[in-house]
Amino acid sequence: MQPPRRAEFVAGAARIDRLPPPGLPEIAFAGRSNVGKSSLLNRLVHRRGLARVSKTPGRTQQINFFAVDGRLLFVDLPGYGFARVPLAVKEQWRGLVEGYLTRRHTLRGVVVLVDLRRGIEADDARLLDFLAAHGIASVLVATKVDKLARGARLRRLDAMAEQWSGGAPIAFSAVTGDGTAALWAAVCQLARGG
């Protein structure tokens, strides 16, 4: 697959029974509320403003589906962790996300985003363990790599690779575009079922 030319919002669902009918292969994107998921999605599809970027963590309160060149769907999952929302809302998101991840037969894999400066935190580790336990393919992406000097960046990437059994994370910056080609290649591999 070539990098995308068209990407558009197609549906949003705040309840599991409101998900759009399955069809195209789906790649989900998950991470903490402040990890830069919307910025990554916009950079990946070369379209500003496709996924809403907010300075307030926890703005994505539903599962959002974006069609990419009519070939696959990018699925933006609600962020976890730090969002300043009531516990009942967080529990609702959790049920929605877990229901989606375990029941969606068109899901090909999950791109898990971790802020390189923070490393893999407890919430991230739980998600990675959940995916592994359910046999769901995952790719780990270290975001905000532009915020660290080269030496610190390499040390933290090595530490993340040691912590996660799935191999080296993809180093990504939505600001500079570093890692975009590698991430797109990983997404294409997931979409093909590899």
MDAnalysis code that builds the backbone (N, CA, C; Angstrom):
import MDAnalysis as mda
import numpy as np

u = mda.Universe.empty(582, n_residues=194, atom_resindex=np.repeat(np.arange(194), 3), trajectory=True)
u.add_TopologyAttr("name", ["N", "CA", "C"] * 194)
u.add_TopologyAttr("resid", np.arange(1, 195))
u.add_TopologyAttr("resname", ["MET", "GLN", "PRO", "PRO", "ARG", "ARG", "ALA", "GLU", "PHE", "VAL", "ALA", "GLY", "ALA", "ALA", "ARG", "ILE", "ASP", "ARG", "LEU", "PRO", "PRO", "PRO", "GLY", "LEU", "PRO", "GLU", "ILE", "ALA", "PHE", "ALA", "GLY", "ARG", "SER", "ASN", "VAL", "GLY", "LYS", "SER", "SER", "LEU", "LEU", "ASN", "ARG", "LEU", "VAL", "HIS", "ARG", "ARG", "GLY", "LEU", "ALA", "ARG", "VAL", "SER", "LYS", "THR", "PRO", "GLY", "ARG", "THR", "GLN", "GLN", "ILE", "ASN", "PHE", "PHE", "ALA", "VAL", "ASP", "GLY", "ARG", "LEU", "LEU", "PHE", "VAL", "ASP", "LEU", "PRO", "GLY", "TYR", "GLY", "PHE", "ALA", "ARG", "VAL", "PRO", "LEU", "ALA", "VAL", "LYS", "GLU", "GLN", "TRP", "ARG", "GLY", "LEU", "VAL", "GLU", "GLY", "TYR", "LEU", "THR", "ARG", "ARG", "HIS", "THR", "LEU", "ARG", "GLY", "VAL", "VAL", "VAL", "LEU", "VAL", "ASP", "LEU", "ARG", "ARG", "GLY", "ILE", "GLU", "ALA", "ASP", "ASP", "ALA", "ARG", "LEU", "LEU", "ASP", "PHE", "LEU", "ALA", "ALA", "HIS", "GLY", "ILE", "ALA", "SER", "VAL", "LEU", "VAL", "ALA", "THR", "LYS", "VAL", "ASP", "LYS", "LEU", "ALA", "ARG", "GLY", "ALA", "ARG", "LEU", "ARG", "ARG", "LEU", "ASP", "ALA", "MET", "ALA", "GLU", "GLN", "TRP", "SER", "GLY", "GLY", "ALA", "PRO", "ILE", "ALA", "PHE", "SER", "ALA", "VAL", "THR", "GLY", "ASP", "GLY", "THR", "ALA", "ALA", "LEU", "TRP", "ALA", "ALA", "VAL", "CYS", "GLN", "LEU", "ALA", "ARG", "GLY", "GLY"])
u.atoms.positions = np.array([
    [0.828, -1.185, 0.000],
    [0.000, 0.000, 0.000],
    [0.872, 1.247, 0.000],
    [0.448, 2.219, -0.749],
    [1.118, 3.518, -0.767],
    [0.565, 4.394, 0.358],
    [1.307, 5.437, 0.749],
    [0.751, 6.381, 1.730],
    [-0.592, 6.913, 1.233],
    [-1.505, 7.225, 2.157],
    [-2.880, 7.569, 1.769],
    [-3.004, 8.898, 1.045],
    [-4.009, 8.961, 0.186],
    [-4.342, 10.198, -0.516],
    [-5.629, 10.805, 0.036],
    [-6.526, 9.948, 0.541],
    [-7.801, 10.428, 1.056],
    [-8.071, 9.806, 2.418],
    [-8.528, 10.617, 3.336],
    [-8.956, 10.121, 4.644],
    [-10.133, 10.962, 5.090],
    [-11.155, 10.298, 5.610],
    [-12.336, 11.033, 6.028],
    [-13.012, 10.349, 7.205],
    [-13.606, 11.159, 8.061],
    [-14.380, 10.650, 9.185],
    [-15.626, 9.969, 8.645],
    [-15.915, 8.756, 9.146],
    [-17.113, 8.058, 8.671],
    [-18.119, 7.760, 9.770],
    [-17.658, 7.602, 11.022],
    [-18.605, 7.279, 12.093],
    [-17.948, 7.458, 13.450],
    [-18.791, 7.668, 14.439],
    [-18.360, 7.706, 15.824],
    [-19.372, 6.936, 16.655],
    [-18.899, 6.255, 17.692],
    [-19.813, 5.470, 18.524],
    [-19.386, 5.564, 19.982],
    [-20.338, 5.933, 20.834],
    [-20.085, 6.007, 22.267],
    [-20.622, 4.772, 22.985],
    [-21.292, 3.887, 22.218],
    [-21.791, 2.623, 22.783],
    [-21.463, 1.497, 21.821],
    [-21.251, 0.318, 22.378],
    [-20.839, -0.834, 21.565],
    [-21.915, -1.207, 20.541],
    [-23.178, -0.982, 20.875],
    [-24.247, -1.336, 19.937],
    [-24.443, -0.286, 18.849],
    [-23.639, 0.775, 18.880],
    [-23.730, 1.825, 17.860],
    [-22.540, 1.801, 16.901],
    [-21.685, 0.783, 16.995],
    [-20.551, 0.693, 16.078],
    [-21.057, 0.520, 14.653],
    [-20.361, 1.091, 13.677],
    [-20.788, 0.881, 12.289],
    [-20.632, -0.587, 11.899],
    [-21.374, -1.048, 10.908],
    [-21.235, -2.448, 10.488],
    [-19.806, -2.737, 10.054],
    [-19.268, -3.906, 10.415],
    [-17.902, -4.236, 10.006],
    [-17.807, -4.411, 8.496],
    [-16.666, -4.075, 7.952],
    [-16.450, -4.199, 6.516],
    [-14.975, -4.230, 6.199],
    [-14.378, -3.059, 6.049],
    [-12.952, -2.956, 5.716],
    [-12.077, -3.367, 6.896],
    [-10.825, -3.764, 6.619],
    [-9.889, -4.043, 7.714],
    [-9.722, -2.801, 8.584],
    [-9.587, -3.008, 9.892],
    [-9.476, -1.902, 10.828],
    [-8.155, -1.958, 11.596],
    [-7.532, -0.793, 11.737],
    [-6.338, -0.617, 12.561],
    [-6.710, 0.381, 13.644],
    [-6.633, -0.040, 14.905],
    [-6.987, 0.828, 16.017],
    [-5.745, 1.529, 16.557],
    [-5.953, 2.713, 17.107],
    [-4.886, 3.508, 17.716],
    [-5.281, 3.786, 19.158],
    [-4.386, 3.435, 20.083],
    [-4.694, 3.565, 21.507],
    [-3.505, 4.164, 22.246],
    [-3.806, 4.857, 23.335],
    [-2.745, 5.423, 24.158],
    [-3.324, 6.304, 25.242],
    [-2.443, 6.761, 26.114],
    [-2.872, 7.662, 27.187],
    [-3.490, 8.926, 26.597],
    [-4.281, 9.586, 27.408],
    [-5.023, 10.756, 26.952],
    [-4.145, 11.873, 26.410],
    [-2.918, 11.959, 26.857],
    [-2.046, 13.069, 26.456],
    [-0.854, 12.626, 25.616],
    [-1.008, 11.532, 24.889],
    [0.133, 10.937, 24.189],
    [0.351, 11.496, 22.780],
    [-0.616, 12.251, 22.246],
    [-0.476, 12.807, 20.907],
    [-1.087, 11.946, 19.817],
    [-2.141, 11.221, 20.161],
    [-2.761, 10.297, 19.202],
    [-3.384, 11.023, 18.013],
    [-4.115, 12.102, 18.277],
    [-4.747, 12.851, 17.180],
    [-3.702, 13.455, 16.249],
    [-2.638, 13.990, 16.822],
    [-1.560, 14.563, 16.006],
    [-0.905, 13.494, 15.144],
    [-0.711, 12.304, 15.708],
    [-0.123, 11.190, 14.952],
    [-1.037, 10.803, 13.794],
    [-2.326, 10.653, 14.063],
    [-3.261, 10.270, 12.999],
    [-3.264, 11.308, 11.881],
    [-3.296, 12.579, 12.239],
    [-3.298, 13.634, 11.221],
    [-2.027, 13.599, 10.387],
    [-0.883, 13.403, 11.026],
    [0.402, 13.337, 10.309],
    [0.435, 12.110, 9.405],
    [-0.060, 10.996, 9.899],
    [0.005, 9.742, 9.148],
    [-0.794, 9.807, 7.849],
    [-1.926, 10.505, 7.867],
    [-2.758, 10.588, 6.660],
    [-2.568, 11.903, 5.906],
    [-1.591, 12.704, 6.342],
    [-1.286, 13.979, 5.662],
    [-2.507, 14.882, 5.579],
    [-3.240, 14.970, 6.698],
    [-4.431, 15.825, 6.683],
    [-4.600, 16.483, 8.043],
    [-4.413, 17.773, 8.092],
    [-4.600, 18.510, 9.334],
    [-6.080, 18.544, 9.700],
    [-6.337, 18.330, 10.970],
    [-7.694, 18.477, 11.459],
    [-8.606, 17.287, 11.240],
    [-8.106, 16.185, 10.703],
    [-8.968, 15.009, 10.553],
    [-9.389, 14.521, 11.937],
    [-8.402, 14.242, 12.771],
    [-8.681, 13.903, 14.174],
    [-8.493, 15.180, 14.979],
    [-9.433, 15.469, 15.847],
    [-9.380, 16.723, 16.611],
    [-8.258, 16.693, 17.634],
    [-7.432, 17.732, 17.601],
    [-6.342, 17.891, 18.555],
    [-6.807, 18.875, 19.620],
    [-6.572, 18.501, 20.887],
    [-6.984, 19.377, 21.974],
    [-5.869, 19.472, 23.010],
    [-5.773, 20.609, 23.648],
    [-4.819, 20.763, 24.747],
    [-5.354, 20.131, 26.024],
    [-6.632, 19.770, 26.041],
    [-7.241, 19.136, 27.205],
    [-7.316, 17.636, 26.983],
    [-6.563, 16.835, 27.742],
    [-6.607, 15.381, 27.574],
    [-8.016, 14.828, 27.797],
    [-8.334, 13.753, 27.078],
    [-9.608, 13.072, 27.271],
    [-10.743, 13.592, 26.419],
    [-10.445, 14.337, 25.363],
    [-11.494, 14.889, 24.513],
    [-12.172, 13.814, 23.666],
    [-11.427, 12.782, 23.265],
    [-12.035, 11.708, 22.477],
    [-12.842, 10.840, 23.429],
    [-14.171, 10.958, 23.348],
    [-15.026, 10.234, 24.285],
    [-15.848, 9.155, 23.595],
    [-15.471, 8.842, 22.369],
    [-16.132, 7.775, 21.639],
    [-15.089, 7.120, 20.741],
    [-15.482, 6.032, 20.113],
    [-14.615, 5.399, 19.126],
    [-14.921, 6.066, 17.783],
    [-13.895, 6.620, 17.158],
    [-14.060, 7.307, 15.873],
    [-13.431, 6.484, 14.752],
    [-14.141, 6.393, 13.638],
    [-13.713, 5.609, 12.484],
    [-13.400, 6.548, 11.320],
    [-12.241, 6.355, 10.705],
    [-11.808, 7.160, 9.567],
    [-11.483, 6.234, 8.401],
    [-12.112, 6.462, 7.267],
    [-11.818, 5.678, 6.065],
    [-10.553, 6.234, 5.418],
    [-9.646, 5.333, 5.040],
    [-8.378, 5.717, 4.425],
    [-8.329, 5.114, 3.024],
    [-8.483, 5.978, 2.020],
    [-8.451, 5.579, 0.605],
    [-9.441, 4.473, 0.263],
    [-10.484, 4.328, 1.066],
    [-11.465, 3.284, 0.796],
    [-10.900, 1.884, 0.943],
    [-9.702, 1.759, 1.584],
    [-9.039, 0.452, 1.701],
    [-9.060, -0.105, 3.108],
    [-9.062, 0.796, 4.090],
    [-9.067, 0.363, 5.476],
    [-9.617, 1.470, 6.346],
    [-9.877, 1.127, 7.599],
    [-10.365, 2.106, 8.560],
    [-9.335, 2.291, 9.665],
    [-9.057, 3.543, 9.996],
    [-8.300, 3.869, 11.202],
    [-9.332, 4.106, 12.295],
    [-9.099, 3.517, 13.454],
    [-10.049, 3.587, 14.556],
    [-9.364, 4.258, 15.741],
    [-9.861, 5.427, 16.095],
    [-9.303, 6.235, 17.179],
    [-10.053, 5.889, 18.464],
    [-9.350, 5.211, 19.386],
    [-9.969, 4.800, 20.643],
    [-9.827, 5.898, 21.697],
    [-10.783, 5.995, 22.633],
    [-10.648, 6.992, 23.699],
    [-9.351, 6.776, 24.484],
    [-8.711, 7.874, 24.862],
    [-7.485, 7.782, 25.640],
    [-7.744, 7.271, 27.045],
    [-6.713, 6.751, 27.666],
    [-6.856, 6.248, 29.036],
    [-5.849, 6.950, 29.938],
    [-6.024, 6.747, 31.222],
    [-5.067, 7.305, 32.169],
    [-5.496, 8.640, 32.718],
    [-4.884, 9.696, 32.267],
    [-4.832, 11.002, 32.890],
    [-6.064, 11.882, 32.714],
    [-6.975, 11.513, 31.815],
    [-8.105, 12.405, 31.488],
    [-8.892, 12.810, 32.725],
    [-9.214, 14.084, 32.800],
    [-9.980, 14.613, 33.932],
    [-11.477, 14.430, 33.655],
    [-11.921, 13.204, 33.800],
    [-13.339, 12.896, 33.616],
    [-13.774, 12.035, 34.802],
    [-15.067, 12.004, 35.108],
    [-15.547, 11.188, 36.227],
    [-15.213, 9.704, 36.041],
    [-15.018, 9.018, 37.159],
    [-14.687, 7.595, 37.136],
    [-15.723, 6.788, 36.356],
    [-16.997, 7.138, 36.495],
    [-18.053, 6.410, 35.780],
    [-17.864, 6.516, 34.271],
    [-17.412, 7.676, 33.798],
    [-17.162, 7.859, 32.361],
    [-15.974, 7.010, 31.935],
    [-14.911, 6.996, 32.753],
    [-13.746, 6.160, 32.439],
    [-14.137, 4.690, 32.345],
    [-14.989, 4.233, 33.257],
    [-15.442, 2.839, 33.229],
    [-16.260, 2.564, 31.971],
    [-17.073, 3.535, 31.565],
    [-17.857, 3.375, 30.340],
    [-16.921, 3.247, 29.138],
    [-15.881, 4.102, 29.077],
    [-14.910, 4.018, 27.989],
    [-14.238, 2.653, 27.979],
    [-13.873, 2.185, 29.180],
    [-13.171, 0.898, 29.276],
    [-14.024, -0.226, 28.693],
    [-15.310, -0.264, 29.079],
    [-16.200, -1.291, 28.548],
    [-16.358, -1.180, 27.037],
    [-16.450, 0.054, 26.557],
    [-16.574, 0.288, 25.120],
    [-15.329, -0.197, 24.384],
    [-14.160, 0.173, 24.879],
    [-12.899, -0.192, 24.218],
    [-12.662, -1.700, 24.283],
    [-12.846, -2.297, 25.464],
    [-12.629, -3.742, 25.578],
    [-13.621, -4.516, 24.725],
    [-14.875, -4.044, 24.685],
    [-15.867, -4.689, 23.826],
    [-15.471, -4.619, 22.363],
    [-15.024, -3.448, 21.941],
    [-14.569, -3.294, 20.557],
    [-13.402, -4.228, 20.264],
    [-12.383, -4.208, 21.124],
    [-11.172, -4.985, 20.865],
    [-11.433, -6.485, 20.813],
    [-12.351, -6.977, 21.626],
    [-12.565, -8.423, 21.696],
    [-13.638, -8.947, 20.750],
    [-14.485, -8.057, 20.225],
    [-15.598, -8.531, 19.395],
    [-15.504, -8.176, 17.920],
    [-14.604, -7.321, 17.551],
    [-14.585, -6.793, 16.178],
    [-13.741, -7.688, 15.288],
    [-14.369, -8.489, 14.452],
    [-13.616, -9.454, 13.637],
    [-12.832, -8.790, 12.503],
    [-13.129, -7.528, 12.184],
    [-12.375, -6.831, 11.139],
    [-11.140, -6.109, 11.691],
    [-10.941, -6.150, 13.015],
    [-9.764, -5.538, 13.629],
    [-8.529, -6.361, 13.272],
    [-7.532, -5.706, 12.678],
    [-6.301, -6.392, 12.277],
    [-5.152, -6.168, 13.262],
    [-5.243, -5.120, 14.056],
    [-4.191, -4.858, 15.021],
    [-4.368, -3.495, 15.662],
    [-3.543, -3.255, 16.694],
    [-3.625, -2.019, 17.456],
    [-2.253, -1.359, 17.496],
    [-2.219, -0.084, 17.179],
    [-1.021, 0.728, 17.331],
    [-1.113, 1.370, 18.713],
    [-0.181, 0.997, 19.586],
    [-0.174, 1.506, 20.960],
    [0.861, 2.615, 21.054],
    [0.394, 3.799, 21.453],
    [1.262, 4.974, 21.539],
    [1.693, 5.197, 22.983],
    [2.993, 5.433, 23.156],
    [3.561, 5.719, 24.474],
    [4.460, 6.941, 24.329],
    [4.311, 7.907, 25.221],
    [5.170, 9.088, 25.243],
    [6.573, 8.643, 25.632],
    [7.536, 8.858, 24.757],
    [8.903, 8.391, 24.997],
    [9.465, 8.949, 26.302],
    [9.094, 10.153, 26.649],
    [9.623, 10.774, 27.867],
    [9.139, 10.063, 29.126],
    [7.977, 9.421, 29.055],
    [7.396, 8.748, 30.219],
    [7.674, 7.252, 30.222],
    [7.921, 6.691, 29.039],
    [8.130, 5.252, 28.945],
    [6.830, 4.479, 29.098],
    [6.940, 3.163, 29.165],
    [5.764, 2.304, 29.308],
    [5.314, 2.358, 30.765],
    [4.138, 2.959, 30.972],
    [3.581, 3.069, 32.321],
    [2.612, 1.919, 32.578],
    [2.086, 1.858, 33.792],
    [1.243, 0.726, 34.187],
    [0.040, 0.554, 33.263],
    [-0.628, 1.663, 32.888],
    [-1.786, 1.570, 31.994],
    [-1.396, 1.019, 30.621],
    [-0.226, 1.455, 30.136],
    [0.260, 0.974, 28.836],
    [0.560, -0.519, 28.903],
    [1.228, -0.932, 29.987],
    [1.577, -2.347, 30.152],
    [0.322, -3.203, 30.221],
    [-0.711, -2.708, 30.927],
    [-1.970, -3.464, 31.004],
    [-2.600, -3.625, 29.633],
    [-2.586, -2.564, 28.831],
    [-3.144, -2.657, 27.490],
    [-2.349, -3.649, 26.640],
    [-1.029, -3.561, 26.670],
    [-0.198, -4.484, 25.886],
    [-0.425, -5.932, 26.327],
    [-0.558, -6.155, 27.633],
    [-0.837, -7.506, 28.144],
    [-2.219, -7.980, 27.694],
    [-3.204, -7.079, 27.731],
    [-4.567, -7.405, 27.295],
    [-4.557, -7.842, 25.830],
    [-3.869, -7.072, 24.994],
    [-3.805, -7.401, 23.570],
    [-3.135, -8.754, 23.351],
    [-2.032, -8.984, 24.046],
    [-1.320, -10.261, 23.903],
    [-2.200, -11.426, 24.364],
    [-2.895, -11.251, 25.486],
    [-3.745, -12.318, 26.026],
    [-4.888, -12.666, 25.079],
    [-5.337, -11.692, 24.282],
    [-6.439, -11.927, 23.339],
    [-5.946, -12.192, 21.914],
    [-4.636, -12.331, 21.744],
    [-4.085, -12.645, 20.422],
    [-4.252, -11.534, 19.413],
    [-4.281, -10.289, 19.882],
    [-4.455, -9.138, 18.994],
    [-3.074, -8.558, 18.676],
    [-2.748, -8.483, 17.408],
    [-1.439, -7.963, 16.988],
    [-1.295, -6.512, 17.419],
    [-0.068, -6.137, 17.805],
    [0.151, -4.752, 18.224],
    [1.490, -4.237, 17.720],
    [1.549, -2.925, 17.566],
    [2.772, -2.209, 17.205],
    [2.942, -1.129, 18.268],
    [4.139, -1.005, 18.804],
    [4.411, 0.002, 19.826],
    [5.086, 1.202, 19.176],
    [4.544, 2.394, 19.454],
    [5.088, 3.629, 18.900],
    [5.468, 4.557, 20.042],
    [6.705, 5.031, 20.019],
    [7.178, 6.017, 20.993],
    [6.963, 7.399, 20.393],
    [6.083, 8.183, 20.991],
    [5.747, 9.501, 20.452],
    [6.593, 10.594, 21.106],
    [6.515, 11.773, 20.507],
    [7.160, 12.990, 21.017],
    [8.683, 12.850, 21.111],
    [9.261, 12.110, 20.175],
    [10.718, 11.906, 20.211],
    [11.477, 13.207, 19.967],
    [10.848, 14.189, 19.347],
    [11.502, 15.481, 19.105],
    [11.751, 16.249, 20.400],
    [11.128, 15.835, 21.486],
    [11.276, 16.539, 22.765],
    [12.561, 16.154, 23.499],
    [13.284, 15.140, 23.006],
    [14.494, 14.667, 23.675],
    [15.710, 14.793, 22.761],
    [16.858, 15.026, 23.383],
    [18.120, 15.023, 22.635],
    [18.410, 13.598, 22.167],
    [19.243, 13.485, 21.141],
    [19.487, 12.174, 20.503],
    [19.930, 11.098, 21.487],
    [20.861, 11.412, 22.373],
    [21.361, 10.414, 23.327],
    [20.278, 9.911, 24.265],
    [19.508, 10.841, 24.830],
    [18.424, 10.469, 25.733],
    [17.357, 9.678, 24.987],
    [17.096, 10.086, 23.763],
    [16.106, 9.387, 22.933],
    [16.507, 7.927, 22.737],
    [17.758, 7.687, 22.362],
    [18.222, 6.316, 22.116],
    [18.186, 5.479, 23.383],
    [18.579, 6.066, 24.512],
    [18.544, 5.319, 25.778],
    [17.119, 4.912, 26.130],
    [16.195, 5.831, 25.957],
    [14.792, 5.518, 26.301],
    [14.176, 4.515, 25.329],
    [14.528, 4.605, 24.067],
    [14.039, 3.613, 23.102],
    [14.569, 2.223, 23.447],
    [15.848, 2.142, 23.825],
    [16.425, 0.850, 24.239],
    [15.704, 0.299, 25.463],
    [15.404, 1.180, 26.430],
    [14.711, 0.747, 27.641],
    [13.317, 0.219, 27.313],
    [12.614, 0.907, 26.393],
    [11.277, 0.440, 26.001],
    [11.357, -0.904, 25.294],
    [12.370, -1.091, 24.452],
    [12.524, -2.357, 23.727],
    [12.773, -3.506, 24.701],
    [13.510, -3.237, 25.770],
    [13.763, -4.270, 26.783],
    [12.501, -4.600, 27.570],
    [11.662, -3.608, 27.772],
    [10.457, -3.771, 28.568],
    [9.343, -4.487, 27.806],
    [9.350, -4.363, 26.481],
    [8.287, -4.939, 25.655],
    [8.848, -6.057, 24.803],
    [8.190, -7.197, 24.823],
    [8.699, -8.368, 24.096],
    [8.429, -8.322, 22.599],
    [7.709, -7.314, 22.127],
    [7.330, -7.253, 20.720],
    [8.345, -6.625, 19.790],
    [9.544, -6.309, 20.294],
    [10.566, -5.711, 19.443],
    [10.725, -4.228, 19.708],
    [11.545, -3.610, 18.897],
    [11.844, -2.185, 19.094],
    [10.623, -1.328, 18.742],
    [10.347, -0.303, 19.552],
    [9.247, 0.596, 19.207],
    [9.617, 1.477, 18.017],
    [8.618, 1.961, 17.324],
    [8.830, 2.923, 16.245],
    [8.938, 4.306, 16.880],
    [10.028, 5.016, 16.604],
    [10.222, 6.368, 17.115],
    [9.491, 7.336, 16.196],
    [8.607, 8.158, 16.776],
    [7.723, 8.989, 15.962],
    [7.635, 10.410, 16.510],
    [7.595, 11.373, 15.588],
    [7.339, 12.764, 15.954],
    [6.300, 13.343, 14.999],
    [5.193, 13.795, 15.562],
    [4.183, 14.457, 14.740],
    [4.661, 15.832, 14.285],
    [5.635, 16.400, 14.991],
    [6.163, 17.728, 14.657],
    [7.081, 17.653, 13.443],
    [8.042, 16.724, 13.473],
    [9.036, 16.637, 12.397],
    [8.670, 15.627, 11.319],
    [7.761, 14.699, 11.646],
    [7.417, 13.644, 10.696],
    [8.309, 12.421, 10.801],
    [9.322, 12.459, 11.685],
    [10.185, 11.285, 11.870],
    [9.326, 10.067, 12.214],
    [9.610, 8.960, 11.574],
    [8.917, 7.715, 11.855],
    [7.645, 7.496, 11.064],
    [7.230, 8.481, 10.276],
    [5.975, 8.342, 9.529],
    [6.033, 7.174, 8.546],
    [7.119, 7.070, 7.794],
    [7.243, 5.984, 6.800],
    [7.272, 4.621, 7.489],
    [8.015, 4.522, 8.596],
    [8.097, 3.244, 9.319],
    [6.734, 2.863, 9.895],
    [6.015, 3.841, 10.414],
    [4.697, 3.555, 10.975],
    [3.723, 3.159, 9.883],
    [3.755, 3.860, 8.763],
    [2.863, 3.493, 7.665],
    [3.150, 2.069, 7.189],
    [4.427, 1.686, 7.112],
    [4.780, 0.311, 6.720],
    [4.236, -0.696, 7.732],
    [4.335, -0.376, 9.015],
    [3.823, -1.286, 10.054],
    [2.312, -1.406, 9.979],
    [1.627, -0.303, 9.717],
    [0.174, -0.319, 9.572],
    [-0.228, -1.185, 8.386],
    [0.475, -1.044, 7.285],
    [0.169, -1.854, 6.097],
    [0.377, -3.332, 6.379],
    [1.422, -3.650, 7.128],
    [1.660, -5.060, 7.486],
    [0.526, -5.596, 8.373],
    [0.090, -4.801, 9.342],
    [-1.037, -5.217, 10.172],
    [-2.272, -5.438, 9.321],
    [-2.545, -4.513, 8.394],
    [-3.741, -4.603, 7.560],
    [-3.748, -5.869, 6.712],
    [-2.560, -6.316, 6.329],
    [-2.447, -7.561, 5.541],
    [-2.533, -8.789, 6.423],
    [-2.621, -8.586, 7.738],
    [-2.731, -9.720, 8.644],
    [-1.391, -10.250, 9.088],
    [-0.330, -9.451, 8.926],
    [1.010, -9.907, 9.324],
    [1.479, -9.097, 10.430],
])
